Amino acid sequence: MVLSKKEKEAFLSLAYVFLYFPFLK
């Protein structure tokens, strides 16, 4: 799967949200 830079950044930010959201609660 080839992602453009923007798609990669969006995916990473989404991943960070899912990774860190439980710790923010």
Buried (B, 14 or more C-beta within 10 A) or exposed (E): EEEEEEEEEEEEEEEEEEEEEEEEE
